[in-house]
Amino acid sequence: MNRTLSIALAIFSISLLGSSMRLQAASDIKAPALNPVRFMKTPPGDKLKLISNGKANFAIVIDKNAEAHLPDSKRYQKSIGVAVNILKEAFKQTAKVTVVVIDASETAKLNNYKYWLVLGKNSITEKLGISVKTLPKEGFIVKTFERGIVIIGQDGSTIKDFYNKYDGNRYRLCGTVWATMDFIERFLGVRYYFPGPGIIYPKIKNLQITPVAYKDWPRFNSKRWLWDLFGDFGRRSEKWPKAWGEYQPDWQQFWYYWRQTEFSRLSVSHQPQGHNWAKVHSKTKPYLFYKDKYGKRWADPNDAMNTVFDITAKKTAEQYINDCLRFYNEGWQDAWIGSRKPTSEAITFGQTDKYMVLENARSKDLIDYSRGKFGTMSDVSARFYIWLCEIAKKKLPGKKVMGWAYADYRLPPLKNWEFPDNFELDQCNLINTSLYGNQELLDFDVSVVKRWSELLGRPVGTYLYLSEKADFSQIVSPEFAQKFYLEADKYINNRTYYDGRPFWGSCFMTDYLMMRVLWNPKFQIKAARNESYELLYGEAAPYIKVFYDTVIERWQKYYLTNLPKFNPKQPSMIKGSVSLLYGDTFNPAIITKFEKLFKQAKTAVSKGSLEEKRLDFFIDAWQPQFKTAKNFSSFSIKNYKVNQLIGSIKIDGNLKDAAWNKAKIFTLTNALNGTPVKYSTTGRILWDKQGIYFALEMPENKPQAMKRKAVKYDEASYNDDSVEIFISPGSDKAEYAQLCINSLGTIADGHKRLKPEPTQFVSNWNWANAQCATKVVGNKWVIELFLPFRGIDKSAPRKYSRWYFNIIRNKLTAPSEYSSFSRTMGNNHNVNYFGRMKFMGRSL
């Protein structure tokens, strides 16, 4: 063990000893690892001995009729009932006691118990004069009195008609749940890190509470992450460990444990969903959808990503407001099937999830290409939202219009538009949160939010993109998100979102910390991290701390200091390279150190212990990252010699032309690490003065089960079992084209210029006169493709010159596989990882 690590472990062991003693005492109600609360004047009274020698001296007291008016279908909007269940489970797990629940009106039963834990509003809280009405939204109070403790918060469930038919499940006011969660953590010492063994239940034999009173409320009332752990579970083949069979992996409860909610009827999304609107209007009102210069109308009833609303036309705004009128007046919902609908307070409009410059006579004076990827469409979008607001004021008086700054309209518009007072905005940040350790980048994003706030004359909502690359960036993100919230505080309202890519095994701590930051941006992240190491891993804690500290240190020292130069006049999404991530920051030598730390951690804990189970879950989750980092060190650009065509080839998908026998065969391998895959694609390429010929054969275990929905040119074949072909003509990597082909032969193609200045990817670009044929033959499918040079405005290359290319197969049918000619390192569009094709002469 090196000297630095030895010193770090020794220091941390001493610090853990003190924190361990405090946790066992369960008396530090100002523990820095918890959210800070607002303490009030201490009430009079003696200590409350709730549990003595393992016996409960109290009952939970509620108004059992408080939420009776809410049907079971609205169970997500209940609060007191949820709080009771969570509290009972906490006492059951920590003190091994079963707590009785009594109605506040049952005087005789109440007198059987020395103390009461009073949850939510009822006759007892009214007699005590404890009310949360004057607190900010979602506020709560925890306060002792002579007979016990009141745990009460603002609850929509106790107010008749508080919720209405326009409120979705995510909209809820659950202050008593938040108060209960705080009580459980602060007084029982419970911590909720991840489901099953990731919940820490200290053993309690005696519990007494000194008189106390405090209140609290969240900084943000809409606080959630879009790609949440619950909806995304298993996205990376994540599985609940078989060894945890005795645990119930009820991750849905973490909505409550982490205080995630959305107490705002103002929220944005891609609404209406593009495919829904296309189903409703594309045949009768095609003008609502953008028609590009190639004549394509971007309206796909089967794919939202293949649909683009024509926001250059006021008619589009008029139609959407009319659709909203039908929703309110008739209950018509066709435009919002399976997605968010208008609420009682607001309608939402968000362009489909597509970067596309809408070029026509109506937009030409507002488009500004000099602003870069995120500002080209800003003024076009601003004008459209103003139209929406003006029409809504007349037809939907009292309703807000929710919009957002997203994709190529994230930057504030250049024109000083006068936004109506019924407009609300959520702004998507330009820089990934993990890069906010670079002060220049943080300052820029804060300035963008500030400018939007100034334009509207009020704060705006904000949407953070959490990760840069890999799980390493997840570790550093909470501290950097905190910096953003603190510096941008006066420009942002009570709505925030963060779009992470979390996984339970490796990134649970990131989301645990982030949800606390969203409750209170002044939360002490470092204290919570340090506490978690010991609680989860016991004797192995020092090793895990060194791992986390090293990741944070190297991210700051190597990754952030070597990012590409940022141009604030033409900002684009700043990203470090894979070589910066795995070559400099987390190189194989560092990964080897991490693996050594994990081995030492395993040695430090007892075999079969809970600590070992948690360690295994954590360590196993990091193995893909370690493997990718090690594989990077062996990466090299692959070469392929493209022989010249002798004879002719008919593009029919048969591959029987004799000319193919003269082409060299290549095999696709795992796109991330270069290892063989089970269903390995083989390919051949030839060329002549007219263009390039491709022959690809894809073995398939279940051809009949292949996903093949895209049927028209430029439909989303990339969502099907497909092959992507990338071509970067010339040797300077100044541009590239992409063609994605499914087993039906449907092509979706696009183009991106990289030099002299990068532009956004143009998905409505076509490789002119491309010829493609596909066939399913037995247990494989075949692509035969011809790409003429003139289709990309190029002449035939000189003999022995080189172009760059890559071929990727997306096998979606189980078992899914992701393979390529040259390793992608996870980014198919990174030209630096394309292979080279060398155009050979006729001497074969």
ABEGO torsion letter per residue (X at the ends): XBAAAAAAAAAAAAAAAAAAAAAAAGABAABAABBBBBBBBBBBEBBBBABBGGBBABBBBBBAAAAAABBAAAAAABAAAAAAAAAAAAAAAAAGBBBBBBBAABAAAAAABABBBBBEBBAAAAAAGBBAAABBBGBBBBBBBAAEBBBBBBBAAABBGABBAABBAABBBBAAAAAAAAAAAAAAGBBBABBEAABBBBBBABBBBBBBBBBBBBABABBBBABBAAAABGAAGBBBBAAAAABBBBAAAAAAAAGBBBBBABBBBBOBBAAAAAAAAAAABAAABBBBAAGBBBBBAABAAABBBBAABAAAAAAAAAAAAAAAAAGBAAAABGBBBBBAABBBBBBBBBBBBBBBAAAAAABBAAAEAAAAAAAAAAAAAAAAAAAAAAABBGBBBBBBBBEAAABBBABBBBBBAABBBBBBBABBAAAAABAAAAAAAAAAAAAAAAAAGBBBBBBBBABABEAAAAAAAAAAAAAAAAAAAAABBABBBBBBBBBAAAAAAAAAAAAAAAABAABBAAAAAAAAAAAAAEAAAAAAAAAAAAAAAAAAAAAAAABBBBBAABBBBBBBBAAAAAAAABBAAAAAAAAAAAAAAAAABBBGBAAAAAAAAAAAAAAAAAAAAAAAAABBBBBBBBBBBBEBBBBAGAGABAAAAABBBBBBBBAAAGBBBABBBBBBBBBBAAEBBBBBBBBBABAAABBBABABBGBBAAABBBBBBBBBBEAAGABBBBBBBBAAGBBBBBBBBAOABBBBBBAABBBBGBBBBBBBBEABBBBBBBBBAAAAGBBBBBBGBBBBBBBBBBBABOBBBBBBABBAGGBAABAAABBBBBBBBABX
